[in-house]
Amino acid sequence: DAYALAEATGDRQKAAEALNDLGVVRRELTEWVQAETALEKAYALFAELGNTKGKAQVMGNMGNVYEGQARYDEAAE
């Protein structure tokens, strides 16, 4: 998969992007725990890279995960 390939080649930016994408797919499949896990990992990688835009994208996607579970207080944070 894209994440494994990015990890194997040491491309942390692509790994973070792949995890963010995986989180979105898992959200669409209503696989909430897997979505959160992927997005949390993506956020951590973007933070390590100093990628503010990536962090913002992940935060928006995480809000959608919370909203999909009716966790509105967390979604609003």
All heavy atoms as a GROMACS GRO file, in nm:
protein
  586
    1ASP      N    1   0.083  -0.119   0.000
    1ASP     CA    2   0.000   0.000   0.000
    1ASP      C    3   0.086   0.124   0.000
    1ASP      O    4   0.207   0.119   0.018
    1ASP     CB    5  -0.099  -0.003   0.115
    1ASP     CG    6  -0.040   0.007   0.255
    1ASP    OD1    7   0.064   0.072   0.273
    1ASP    OD2    8  -0.099  -0.050   0.348
    2ALA      N    9   0.025   0.239  -0.020
    2ALA     CA   10   0.098   0.365  -0.034
    2ALA      C   11   0.176   0.400   0.093
    2ALA      O   12   0.289   0.448   0.086
    2ALA     CB   13   0.002   0.478  -0.069
    3TYR      N   14   0.114   0.375   0.208
    3TYR     CA   15   0.183   0.405   0.334
    3TYR      C   16   0.308   0.319   0.350
    3TYR      O   17   0.416   0.372   0.382
    3TYR     CB   18   0.088   0.385   0.452
    3TYR     CG   19   0.158   0.395   0.586
    3TYR    CD1   20   0.205   0.518   0.630
    3TYR    CD2   21   0.179   0.283   0.665
    3TYR    CE1   22   0.271   0.528   0.752
    3TYR    CE2   23   0.244   0.293   0.786
    3TYR     CZ   24   0.290   0.416   0.829
    3TYR     OH   25   0.356   0.427   0.949
    4ALA      N   26   0.296   0.190   0.326
    4ALA     CA   27   0.410   0.100   0.340
    4ALA      C   28   0.522   0.138   0.245
    4ALA      O   29   0.640   0.136   0.283
    4ALA     CB   30   0.366  -0.044   0.318
    5LEU      N   31   0.488   0.174   0.124
    5LEU     CA   32   0.588   0.214   0.026
    5LEU      C   33   0.658   0.342   0.069
    5LEU      O   34   0.781   0.353   0.063
    5LEU     CB   35   0.524   0.232  -0.111
    5LEU     CG   36   0.617   0.271  -0.225
    5LEU    CD1   37   0.726   0.165  -0.245
    5LEU    CD2   38   0.538   0.289  -0.353
    6ALA      N   39   0.581   0.438   0.117
    6ALA     CA   40   0.640   0.563   0.164
    6ALA      C   41   0.732   0.539   0.284
    6ALA      O   42   0.841   0.597   0.292
    6ALA     CB   43   0.531   0.663   0.200
    7GLU      N   44   0.690   0.455   0.374
    7GLU     CA   45   0.773   0.420   0.490
    7GLU      C   46   0.902   0.352   0.445
    7GLU      O   47   1.010   0.383   0.494
    7GLU     CB   48   0.696   0.328   0.585
    7GLU     CG   49   0.600   0.401   0.676
    7GLU     CD   50   0.673   0.475   0.786
    7GLU    OE1   51   0.738   0.411   0.870
    7GLU    OE2   52   0.662   0.599   0.787
    8ALA      N   53   0.888   0.257   0.352
    8ALA     CA   54   1.005   0.181   0.305
    8ALA      C   55   1.107   0.270   0.237
    8ALA      O   56   1.228   0.244   0.244
    8ALA     CB   57   0.960   0.070   0.211
    9THR      N   58   1.062   0.375   0.172
    9THR     CA   59   1.152   0.465   0.102
    9THR      C   60   1.193   0.585   0.188
    9THR      O   61   1.270   0.670   0.142
    9THR     CB   62   1.089   0.516  -0.030
    9THR    OG1   63   0.969   0.586   0.000
    9THR    CG2   64   1.061   0.400  -0.124
   10GLY      N   65   1.141   0.592   0.310
   10GLY     CA   66   1.178   0.700   0.400
   10GLY      C   67   1.112   0.833   0.370
   10GLY      O   68   1.155   0.937   0.419
   11ASP      N   69   1.006   0.831   0.290
   11ASP     CA   70   0.936   0.954   0.254
   11ASP      C   71   0.826   0.981   0.356
   11ASP      O   72   0.713   0.938   0.342
   11ASP     CB   73   0.877   0.942   0.113
   11ASP     CG   74   0.825   1.074   0.059
   11ASP    OD1   75   0.793   1.165   0.140
   11ASP    OD2   76   0.816   1.088  -0.064
   12ARG      N   77   0.862   1.055   0.460
   12ARG     CA   78   0.769   1.079   0.570
   12ARG      C   79   0.651   1.168   0.529
   12ARG      O   80   0.541   1.153   0.580
   12ARG     CB   81   0.845   1.138   0.688
   12ARG     CG   82   0.946   1.036   0.742
   12ARG     CD   83   1.041   1.093   0.844
   12ARG     NE   84   0.969   1.132   0.964
   12ARG     CZ   85   0.997   1.241   1.033
   12ARG    NH1   86   1.094   1.323   0.997
   12ARG    NH2   87   0.928   1.271   1.141
   13GLN      N   88   0.674   1.260   0.437
   13GLN     CA   89   0.565   1.344   0.387
   13GLN      C   90   0.459   1.258   0.318
   13GLN      O   91   0.340   1.269   0.346
   13GLN     CB   92   0.619   1.450   0.289
   13GLN     CG   93   0.512   1.535   0.224
   13GLN     CD   94   0.439   1.626   0.320
   13GLN    OE1   95   0.497   1.678   0.416
   13GLN    NE2   96   0.311   1.648   0.296
   14LYS      N   97   0.504   1.170   0.229
   14LYS     CA   98   0.409   1.082   0.159
   14LYS      C   99   0.343   0.985   0.256
   14LYS      O  100   0.226   0.950   0.239
   14LYS     CB  101   0.478   1.006   0.046
   14LYS     CG  102   0.520   1.092  -0.069
   14LYS     CD  103   0.400   1.148  -0.143
   14LYS     CE  104   0.444   1.230  -0.261
   14LYS     NZ  105   0.339   1.310  -0.320
   15ALA      N  106   0.415   0.941   0.357
   15ALA     CA  107   0.357   0.851   0.457
   15ALA      C  108   0.244   0.922   0.531
   15ALA      O  109   0.136   0.865   0.552
   15ALA     CB  110   0.464   0.804   0.555
   16ALA      N  111   0.267   1.047   0.569
   16ALA     CA  112   0.163   1.124   0.637
   16ALA      C  113   0.042   1.145   0.547
   16ALA      O  114  -0.073   1.131   0.591
   16ALA     CB  115   0.220   1.259   0.683
   17GLU      N  116   0.066   1.177   0.421
   17GLU     CA  117  -0.044   1.196   0.326
   17GLU      C  118  -0.123   1.066   0.308
   17GLU      O  119  -0.247   1.069   0.303
   17GLU     CB  120   0.010   1.244   0.192
   17GLU     CG  121   0.067   1.384   0.196
   17GLU     CD  122   0.143   1.422   0.070
   17GLU    OE1  123   0.145   1.343  -0.028
   17GLU    OE2  124   0.201   1.531   0.068
   18ALA      N  125  -0.052   0.954   0.300
   18ALA     CA  126  -0.119   0.825   0.282
   18ALA      C  127  -0.204   0.791   0.405
   18ALA      O  128  -0.316   0.740   0.391
   18ALA     CB  129  -0.016   0.714   0.256
   19LEU      N  130  -0.153   0.819   0.523
   19LEU     CA  131  -0.230   0.794   0.645
   19LEU      C  132  -0.354   0.882   0.651
   19LEU      O  133  -0.461   0.838   0.693
   19LEU     CB  134  -0.143   0.816   0.769
   19LEU     CG  135  -0.042   0.707   0.798
   19LEU    CD1  136   0.059   0.754   0.902
   19LEU    CD2  137  -0.112   0.580   0.844
   20ASN      N  138  -0.340   1.008   0.609
   20ASN     CA  139  -0.455   1.098   0.606
   20ASN      C  140  -0.560   1.042   0.510
   20ASN      O  141  -0.679   1.036   0.543
   20ASN     CB  142  -0.412   1.238   0.565
   20ASN     CG  143  -0.524   1.338   0.574
   20ASN    OD1  144  -0.597   1.342   0.672
   20ASN    ND2  145  -0.538   1.419   0.470
   21ASP      N  146  -0.516   1.000   0.393
   21ASP     CA  147  -0.609   0.943   0.295
   21ASP      C  148  -0.675   0.816   0.348
   21ASP      O  149  -0.795   0.795   0.330
   21ASP     CB  150  -0.537   0.912   0.164
   21ASP     CG  151  -0.492   1.037   0.089
   21ASP    OD1  152  -0.541   1.147   0.121
   21ASP    OD2  153  -0.408   1.023  -0.001
   22LEU      N  154  -0.595   0.733   0.415
   22LEU     CA  155  -0.649   0.610   0.473
   22LEU      C  156  -0.756   0.643   0.577
   22LEU      O  157  -0.860   0.577   0.583
   22LEU     CB  158  -0.537   0.527   0.536
   22LEU     CG  159  -0.579   0.397   0.604
   22LEU    CD1  160  -0.645   0.302   0.504
   22LEU    CD2  161  -0.458   0.332   0.669
   23GLY      N  162  -0.731   0.745   0.657
   23GLY     CA  163  -0.830   0.787   0.756
   23GLY      C  164  -0.962   0.828   0.692
   23GLY      O  165  -1.069   0.795   0.742
   24VAL      N  166  -0.953   0.897   0.579
   24VAL     CA  167  -1.074   0.940   0.508
   24VAL      C  168  -1.150   0.818   0.455
   24VAL      O  169  -1.272   0.809   0.468
   24VAL     CB  170  -1.039   1.038   0.393
   24VAL    CG1  171  -1.160   1.064   0.305
   24VAL    CG2  172  -0.983   1.167   0.449
   25VAL      N  173  -1.077   0.723   0.398
   25VAL     CA  174  -1.141   0.601   0.346
   25VAL      C  175  -1.207   0.524   0.459
   25VAL      O  176  -1.323   0.481   0.448
   25VAL     CB  177  -1.039   0.512   0.272
   25VAL    CG1  178  -1.098   0.376   0.240
   25VAL    CG2  179  -0.992   0.581   0.144
   26ARG      N  180  -1.137   0.509   0.569
   26ARG     CA  181  -1.194   0.437   0.684
   26ARG      C  182  -1.317   0.508   0.738
   26ARG      O  183  -1.413   0.444   0.780
   26ARG     CB  184  -1.090   0.420   0.794
   26ARG     CG  185  -0.971   0.335   0.757
   26ARG     CD  186  -1.010   0.193   0.738
   26ARG     NE  187  -0.890   0.111   0.730
   26ARG     CZ  188  -0.890  -0.018   0.716
   26ARG    NH1  189  -1.004  -0.085   0.709
   26ARG    NH2  190  -0.778  -0.085   0.708
   27ARG      N  191  -1.315   0.641   0.735
   27ARG     CA  192  -1.433   0.716   0.778
   27ARG      C  193  -1.551   0.686   0.687
   27ARG      O  194  -1.663   0.664   0.734
   27ARG     CB  195  -1.403   0.866   0.776
   27ARG     CG  196  -1.522   0.950   0.822
   27ARG     CD  197  -1.507   1.096   0.784
   27ARG     NE  198  -1.534   1.110   0.642
   27ARG     CZ  199  -1.471   1.194   0.561
   27ARG    NH1  200  -1.376   1.271   0.606
   27ARG    NH2  201  -1.502   1.202   0.434
   28GLU      N  202  -1.527   0.685   0.559
   28GLU     CA  203  -1.635   0.657   0.463
   28GLU      C  204  -1.692   0.516   0.483
   28GLU      O  205  -1.809   0.493   0.455
   28GLU     CB  206  -1.586   0.674   0.320
   28GLU     CG  207  -1.557   0.818   0.282
   28GLU     CD  208  -1.680   0.906   0.289
   28GLU    OE1  209  -1.787   0.865   0.240
   28GLU    OE2  210  -1.669   1.018   0.344
   29LEU      N  211  -1.608   0.424   0.530
   29LEU     CA  212  -1.652   0.287   0.557
   29LEU      C  213  -1.709   0.272   0.698
   29LEU      O  214  -1.744   0.162   0.739
   29LEU     CB  215  -1.534   0.190   0.539
   29LEU     CG  216  -1.477   0.180   0.398
   29LEU    CD1  217  -1.348   0.097   0.398
   29LEU    CD2  218  -1.580   0.121   0.302
   30THR      N  219  -1.720   0.382   0.770
   30THR     CA  220  -1.763   0.389   0.910
   30THR      C  221  -1.680   0.298   1.001
   30THR      O  222  -1.730   0.243   1.098
   30THR     CB  223  -1.915   0.362   0.929
   30THR    OG1  224  -1.945   0.227   0.892
   30THR    CG2  225  -1.999   0.460   0.849
   31GLU      N  226  -1.553   0.286   0.970
   31GLU     CA  227  -1.457   0.214   1.054
   31GLU      C  228  -1.388   0.318   1.142
   31GLU      O  229  -1.277   0.361   1.116
   31GLU     CB  230  -1.358   0.136   0.967
   31GLU     CG  231  -1.426   0.029   0.883
   31GLU     CD  232  -1.333  -0.042   0.786
   31GLU    OE1  233  -1.216   0.001   0.770
   31GLU    OE2  234  -1.378  -0.140   0.726
   32TRP      N  235  -1.463   0.359   1.245
   32TRP     CA  236  -1.425   0.476   1.323
   32TRP      C  237  -1.290   0.463   1.393
   32TRP      O  238  -1.210   0.558   1.390
   32TRP     CB  239  -1.535   0.510   1.424
   32TRP     CG  240  -1.670   0.526   1.361
   32TRP    CD1  241  -1.780   0.448   1.385
   32TRP    CD2  242  -1.710   0.621   1.263
   32TRP    NE1  243  -1.886   0.491   1.308
   32TRP    CE2  244  -1.846   0.597   1.232
   32TRP    CE3  245  -1.645   0.726   1.198
   32TRP    CZ2  246  -1.917   0.673   1.140
   32TRP    CZ3  247  -1.716   0.802   1.106
   32TRP    CH2  248  -1.849   0.775   1.078
   33VAL      N  249  -1.266   0.351   1.458
   33VAL     CA  250  -1.140   0.335   1.532
   33VAL      C  251  -1.022   0.340   1.436
   33VAL      O  252  -0.922   0.408   1.463
   33VAL     CB  253  -1.141   0.202   1.613
   33VAL    CG1  254  -1.006   0.175   1.675
   33VAL    CG2  255  -1.249   0.207   1.720
   34GLN      N  256  -1.033   0.269   1.324
   34GLN     CA  257  -0.924   0.269   1.227
   34GLN      C  258  -0.904   0.407   1.166
   34GLN      O  259  -0.791   0.448   1.139
   34GLN     CB  260  -0.952   0.167   1.116
   34GLN     CG  261  -0.956   0.024   1.164
   34GLN     CD  262  -1.097  -0.022   1.201
   34GLN    OE1  263  -1.183   0.056   1.240
   34GLN    NE2  264  -1.121  -0.152   1.190
   35ALA      N  265  -1.014   0.480   1.145
   35ALA     CA  266  -1.005   0.616   1.092
   35ALA      C  267  -0.929   0.706   1.189
   35ALA      O  268  -0.836   0.777   1.150
   35ALA     CB  269  -1.144   0.672   1.064
   36GLU      N  270  -0.968   0.700   1.315
   36GLU     CA  271  -0.901   0.783   1.416
   36GLU      C  272  -0.754   0.748   1.428
   36GLU      O  273  -0.669   0.837   1.437
   36GLU     CB  274  -0.968   0.766   1.553
   36GLU     CG  275  -1.085   0.857   1.573
   36GLU     CD  276  -1.135   0.855   1.716
   36GLU    OE1  277  -1.063   0.904   1.806
   36GLU    OE2  278  -1.246   0.804   1.737
   37THR      N  279  -0.724   0.620   1.429
   37THR     CA  280  -0.584   0.577   1.442
   37THR      C  281  -0.499   0.630   1.327
   37THR      O  282  -0.390   0.684   1.349
   37THR     CB  283  -0.577   0.423   1.449
   37THR    OG1  284  -0.651   0.379   1.564
   37THR    CG2  285  -0.434   0.374   1.459
   38ALA      N  286  -0.547   0.614   1.206
   38ALA     CA  287  -0.473   0.661   1.090
   38ALA      C  288  -0.455   0.812   1.094
   38ALA      O  289  -0.345   0.864   1.068
   38ALA     CB  290  -0.543   0.620   0.961
   39LEU      N  291  -0.560   0.883   1.130
   39LEU     CA  292  -0.552   1.029   1.134
   39LEU      C  293  -0.461   1.079   1.245
   39LEU      O  294  -0.387   1.176   1.227
   39LEU     CB  295  -0.692   1.089   1.146
   39LEU     CG  296  -0.780   1.070   1.021
   39LEU    CD1  297  -0.924   1.110   1.051
   39LEU    CD2  298  -0.726   1.147   0.903
   40GLU      N  299  -0.463   1.012   1.359
   40GLU     CA  300  -0.373   1.051   1.468
   40GLU      C  301  -0.227   1.032   1.427
   40GLU      O  302  -0.142   1.117   1.457
   40GLU     CB  303  -0.404   0.970   1.594
   40GLU     CG  304  -0.534   1.012   1.661
   40GLU     CD  305  -0.581   0.916   1.768
   40GLU    OE1  306  -0.520   0.807   1.786
   40GLU    OE2  307  -0.681   0.949   1.835
   41LYS      N  308  -0.198   0.923   1.359
   41LYS     CA  309  -0.061   0.899   1.310
   41LYS      C  310  -0.022   1.002   1.206
   41LYS      O  311   0.092   1.052   1.206
   41LYS     CB  312  -0.049   0.758   1.254
   41LYS     CG  313  -0.053   0.649   1.358
   41LYS     CD  314  -0.043   0.512   1.293
   41LYS     CE  315  -0.050   0.400   1.395
   41LYS     NZ  316  -0.044   0.268   1.330
   42ALA      N  317  -0.116   1.035   1.117
   42ALA     CA  318  -0.088   1.136   1.015
   42ALA      C  319  -0.058   1.270   1.080
   42ALA      O  320   0.038   1.339   1.042
   42ALA     CB  321  -0.207   1.148   0.919
   43TYR      N  322  -0.139   1.307   1.178
   43TYR     CA  323  -0.119   1.434   1.247
   43TYR      C  324   0.020   1.440   1.311
   43TYR      O  325   0.091   1.540   1.300
   43TYR     CB  326  -0.227   1.456   1.353
   43TYR     CG  327  -0.220   1.593   1.416
   43TYR    CD1  328  -0.290   1.700   1.361
   43TYR    CD2  329  -0.142   1.616   1.528
   43TYR    CE1  330  -0.282   1.826   1.417
   43TYR    CE2  331  -0.132   1.742   1.585
   43TYR     CZ  332  -0.202   1.847   1.529
   43TYR     OH  333  -0.194   1.972   1.584
   44ALA      N  334   0.057   1.331   1.377
   44ALA     CA  335   0.188   1.326   1.444
   44ALA      C  336   0.302   1.343   1.343
   44ALA      O  337   0.398   1.417   1.368
   44ALA     CB  338   0.203   1.196   1.521
   45LEU      N  339   0.291   1.277   1.229
   45LEU     CA  340   0.395   1.290   1.127
   45LEU      C  341   0.400   1.432   1.071
   45LEU      O  342   0.508   1.489   1.056
   45LEU     CB  343   0.370   1.191   1.013
   45LEU     CG  344   0.430   1.052   1.028
   45LEU    CD1  345   0.388   0.963   0.912
   45LEU    CD2  346   0.581   1.060   1.035
   46PHE      N  347   0.283   1.487   1.039
   46PHE     CA  348   0.281   1.625   0.989
   46PHE      C  349   0.340   1.720   1.092
   46PHE      O  350   0.413   1.814   1.057
   46PHE     CB  351   0.139   1.668   0.952
   46PHE     CG  352   0.090   1.616   0.820
   46PHE    CD1  353  -0.033   1.553   0.810
   46PHE    CD2  354   0.165   1.631   0.704
   46PHE    CE1  355  -0.080   1.506   0.688
   46PHE    CE2  356   0.120   1.585   0.581
   46PHE     CZ  357  -0.004   1.522   0.573
   47ALA      N  358   0.311   1.698   1.219
   47ALA     CA  359   0.366   1.783   1.325
   47ALA      C  360   0.517   1.773   1.330
   47ALA      O  361   0.587   1.875   1.340
   47ALA     CB  362   0.304   1.746   1.460
   48GLU      N  363   0.571   1.651   1.321
   48GLU     CA  364   0.716   1.632   1.320
   48GLU      C  365   0.781   1.703   1.202
   48GLU      O  366   0.893   1.753   1.213
   48GLU     CB  367   0.750   1.483   1.314
   48GLU     CG  368   0.722   1.407   1.441
   48GLU     CD  369   0.745   1.257   1.426
   48GLU    OE1  370   0.818   1.217   1.332
   48GLU    OE2  371   0.690   1.181   1.507
   49LEU      N  372   0.710   1.705   1.090
   49LEU     CA  373   0.762   1.767   0.969
   49LEU      C  374   0.743   1.919   0.968
   49LEU      O  375   0.794   1.987   0.879
   49LEU     CB  376   0.694   1.707   0.845
   49LEU     CG  377   0.721   1.560   0.820
   49LEU    CD1  378   0.624   1.505   0.716
   49LEU    CD2  379   0.866   1.540   0.776
   50GLY      N  380   0.666   1.970   1.064
   50GLY     CA  381   0.636   2.113   1.067
   50GLY      C  382   0.540   2.155   0.957
   50GLY      O  383   0.538   2.270   0.915
   51ASN      N  384   0.457   2.061   0.913
   51ASN     CA  385   0.364   2.086   0.803
   51ASN      C  386   0.228   2.131   0.859
   51ASN      O  387   0.144   2.048   0.893
   51ASN     CB  388   0.348   1.960   0.718
   51ASN     CG  389   0.263   1.981   0.595
   51ASN    OD1  390   0.171   2.060   0.595
   51ASN    ND2  391   0.295   1.907   0.489
   52THR      N  392   0.210   2.261   0.869
   52THR     CA  393   0.088   2.316   0.927
   52THR      C  394  -0.033   2.287   0.840
   52THR      O  395  -0.141   2.256   0.892
   52THR     CB  396   0.103   2.468   0.946
   52THR    OG1  397   0.221   2.492   1.024
   52THR    CG2  398  -0.016   2.528   1.017
   53LYS      N  399  -0.018   2.295   0.710
   53LYS     CA  400  -0.129   2.267   0.619
   53LYS      C  401  -0.176   2.122   0.635
   53LYS      O  402  -0.295   2.095   0.642
   53LYS     CB  403  -0.089   2.292   0.474
   53LYS     CG  404  -0.200   2.264   0.375
   53LYS     CD  405  -0.156   2.288   0.232
   53LYS     CE  406  -0.267   2.251   0.136
   53LYS     NZ  407  -0.223   2.266  -0.005
   54GLY      N  408  -0.081   2.029   0.643
   54GLY     CA  409  -0.117   1.889   0.663
   54GLY      C  410  -0.190   1.867   0.794
   54GLY      O  411  -0.289   1.795   0.800
   55LYS      N  412  -0.142   1.932   0.900
   55LYS     CA  413  -0.209   1.922   1.029
   55LYS      C  414  -0.352   1.974   1.021
   55LYS      O  415  -0.444   1.913   1.075
   55LYS     CB  416  -0.132   1.999   1.137
   55LYS     CG  417  -0.004   1.932   1.179
   55LYS     CD  418   0.079   2.006   1.282
   55LYS     CE  419   0.022   2.122   1.350
   55LYS     NZ  420   0.111   2.189   1.445
   56ALA      N  421  -0.372   2.084   0.951
   56ALA     CA  422  -0.506   2.143   0.938
   56ALA      C  423  -0.599   2.048   0.862
   56ALA      O  424  -0.716   2.031   0.899
   56ALA     CB  425  -0.498   2.277   0.868
   57GLN      N  426  -0.547   1.985   0.757
   57GLN     CA  427  -0.628   1.890   0.680
   57GLN      C  428  -0.670   1.772   0.767
   57GLN      O  429  -0.786   1.730   0.763
   57GLN     CB  430  -0.552   1.843   0.557
   57GLN     CG  431  -0.536   1.950   0.452
   57GLN     CD  432  -0.443   1.909   0.340
   57GLN    OE1  433  -0.354   1.826   0.357
   57GLN    NE2  434  -0.463   1.968   0.224
   58VAL      N  435  -0.576   1.721   0.845
   58VAL     CA  436  -0.607   1.609   0.933
   58VAL      C  437  -0.711   1.650   1.037
   58VAL      O  438  -0.804   1.575   1.066
   58VAL     CB  439  -0.480   1.554   1.002
   58VAL    CG1  440  -0.515   1.452   1.109
   58VAL    CG2  441  -0.386   1.492   0.900
   59MET      N  442  -0.696   1.769   1.093
   59MET     CA  443  -0.792   1.815   1.194
   59MET      C  444  -0.934   1.823   1.136
   59MET      O  445  -1.030   1.786   1.202
   59MET     CB  446  -0.748   1.950   1.250
   59MET     CG  447  -0.626   1.940   1.338
   59MET     SD  448  -0.564   2.101   1.392
   59MET     CE  449  -0.699   2.153   1.495
   60GLY      N  450  -0.946   1.869   1.013
   60GLY     CA  451  -1.076   1.874   0.948
   60GLY      C  452  -1.133   1.734   0.929
   60GLY      O  453  -1.252   1.709   0.956
   61ASN      N  454  -1.047   1.642   0.887
   61ASN     CA  455  -1.093   1.504   0.867
   61ASN      C  456  -1.130   1.439   1.000
   61ASN      O  457  -1.228   1.364   1.007
   61ASN     CB  458  -0.986   1.423   0.794
   61ASN     CG  459  -0.972   1.465   0.650
   61ASN    OD1  460  -1.068   1.510   0.587
   61ASN    ND2  461  -0.853   1.454   0.596
   62MET      N  462  -1.055   1.469   1.105
   62MET     CA  463  -1.087   1.414   1.236
   62MET      C  464  -1.222   1.470   1.284
   62MET      O  465  -1.302   1.397   1.343
   62MET     CB  466  -0.977   1.446   1.337
   62MET     CG  467  -0.996   1.377   1.470
   62MET     SD  468  -0.983   1.196   1.462
   62MET     CE  469  -0.807   1.178   1.476
   63GLY      N  470  -1.247   1.596   1.256
   63GLY     CA  471  -1.377   1.654   1.290
   63GLY      C  472  -1.490   1.580   1.221
   63GLY      O  473  -1.595   1.556   1.280
   64ASN      N  474  -1.468   1.539   1.096
   64ASN     CA  475  -1.569   1.462   1.024
   64ASN      C  476  -1.589   1.324   1.085
   64ASN      O  477  -1.702   1.273   1.088
   64ASN     CB  478  -1.531   1.450   0.877
   64ASN     CG  479  -1.539   1.580   0.803
   64ASN    OD1  480  -1.618   1.668   0.839
   64ASN    ND2  481  -1.458   1.596   0.700
   65VAL      N  482  -1.482   1.264   1.136
   65VAL     CA  483  -1.493   1.135   1.204
   65VAL      C  484  -1.578   1.151   1.330
   65VAL      O  485  -1.670   1.071   1.355
   65VAL     CB  486  -1.354   1.077   1.239
   65VAL    CG1  487  -1.364   0.958   1.333
   65VAL    CG2  488  -1.280   1.038   1.111
   66TYR      N  489  -1.550   1.254   1.407
   66TYR     CA  490  -1.628   1.278   1.528
   66TYR      C  491  -1.773   1.307   1.494
   66TYR      O  492  -1.865   1.256   1.558
   66TYR     CB  493  -1.570   1.396   1.607
   66TYR     CG  494  -1.433   1.371   1.667
   66TYR    CD1  495  -1.345   1.477   1.684
   66TYR    CD2  496  -1.392   1.245   1.706
   66TYR    CE1  497  -1.220   1.457   1.740
   66TYR    CE2  498  -1.267   1.224   1.761
   66TYR     CZ  499  -1.181   1.331   1.778
   66TYR     OH  500  -1.058   1.310   1.833
   67GLU      N  501  -1.795   1.389   1.394
   67GLU     CA  502  -1.932   1.424   1.354
   67GLU      C  503  -2.009   1.300   1.309
   67GLU      O  504  -2.126   1.284   1.341
   67GLU     CB  505  -1.927   1.528   1.242
   67GLU     CG  506  -2.062   1.587   1.212
   67GLU     CD  507  -2.112   1.552   1.074
   67GLU    OE1  508  -2.034   1.504   0.991
   67GLU    OE2  509  -2.230   1.574   1.051
   68GLY      N  510  -1.943   1.211   1.239
   68GLY     CA  511  -2.007   1.088   1.194
   68GLY      C  512  -2.052   0.997   1.306
   68GLY      O  513  -2.139   0.912   1.289
   69GLN      N  514  -1.992   1.017   1.423
   69GLN     CA  515  -2.026   0.937   1.541
   69GLN      C  516  -2.112   1.017   1.639
   69GLN      O  517  -2.133   0.972   1.752
   69GLN     CB  518  -1.899   0.892   1.613
   69GLN     CG  519  -1.808   0.807   1.530
   69GLN     CD  520  -1.679   0.784   1.601
   69GLN    OE1  521  -1.671   0.698   1.689
   69GLN    NE2  522  -1.577   0.861   1.567
   70ALA      N  523  -2.158   1.132   1.597
   70ALA     CA  524  -2.237   1.223   1.682
   70ALA      C  525  -2.158   1.268   1.805
   70ALA      O  526  -2.214   1.292   1.910
   70ALA     CB  527  -2.371   1.159   1.722
   71ARG      N  528  -2.027   1.283   1.790
   71ARG     CA  529  -1.940   1.334   1.896
   71ARG      C  530  -1.917   1.483   1.868
   71ARG      O  531  -1.808   1.526   1.836
   71ARG     CB  532  -1.809   1.255   1.898
   71ARG     CG  533  -1.828   1.113   1.940
   71ARG     CD  534  -1.711   1.022   1.909
   71ARG     NE  535  -1.585   1.064   1.967
   71ARG     CZ  536  -1.469   1.005   1.938
   71ARG    NH1  537  -1.463   0.903   1.853
   71ARG    NH2  538  -1.357   1.048   1.995
   72TYR      N  539  -2.026   1.558   1.877
   72TYR     CA  540  -2.026   1.696   1.831
   72TYR      C  541  -1.936   1.787   1.912
   72TYR      O  542  -1.876   1.880   1.855
   72TYR     CB  543  -2.169   1.750   1.826
   72TYR     CG  544  -2.258   1.667   1.737
   72TYR    CD1  545  -2.369   1.600   1.789
   72TYR    CD2  546  -2.230   1.652   1.602
   72TYR    CE1  547  -2.449   1.523   1.707
   72TYR    CE2  548  -2.309   1.574   1.520
   72TYR     CZ  549  -2.419   1.509   1.573
   72TYR     OH  550  -2.498   1.433   1.493
   73ASP      N  551  -1.926   1.766   2.041
   73ASP     CA  552  -1.839   1.851   2.123
   73ASP      C  553  -1.693   1.837   2.077
   73ASP      O  554  -1.622   1.936   2.066
   73ASP     CB  555  -1.850   1.817   2.271
   73ASP     CG  556  -1.983   1.862   2.330
   73ASP    OD1  557  -2.048   1.950   2.271
   73ASP    OD2  558  -2.022   1.808   2.435
   74GLU      N  559  -1.652   1.713   2.050
   74GLU     CA  560  -1.514   1.692   2.004
   74GLU      C  561  -1.496   1.748   1.863
   74GLU      O  562  -1.390   1.801   1.830
   74GLU     CB  563  -1.481   1.544   2.006
   74GLU     CG  564  -1.467   1.489   2.148
   74GLU     CD  565  -1.456   1.339   2.150
   74GLU    OE1  566  -1.562   1.273   2.154
   74GLU    OE2  567  -1.343   1.288   2.146
   75ALA      N  568  -1.596   1.734   1.779
   75ALA     CA  569  -1.589   1.784   1.642
   75ALA      C  570  -1.572   1.935   1.640
   75ALA      O  571  -1.506   1.991   1.552
   75ALA     CB  572  -1.712   1.743   1.563
   76ALA      N  573  -1.632   2.003   1.738
   76ALA     CA  574  -1.627   2.148   1.743
   76ALA      C  575  -1.494   2.202   1.795
   76ALA      O  576  -1.466   2.321   1.781
   76ALA     CB  577  -1.741   2.201   1.830
   77GLU      N  578  -1.412   2.117   1.854
   77GLU     CA  579  -1.285   2.163   1.911
   77GLU      C  580  -1.181   2.187   1.806
   77GLU      O  581  -1.168   2.123   1.710
   77GLU     CB  582  -1.234   2.062   2.013
   77GLU     CG  583  -1.319   2.056   2.136
   77GLU     CD  584  -1.270   1.954   2.237
   77GLU    OE1  585  -1.163   1.894   2.219
   77GLU    OE2  586  -1.341   1.934   2.335
   0.00000   0.00000   0.00000
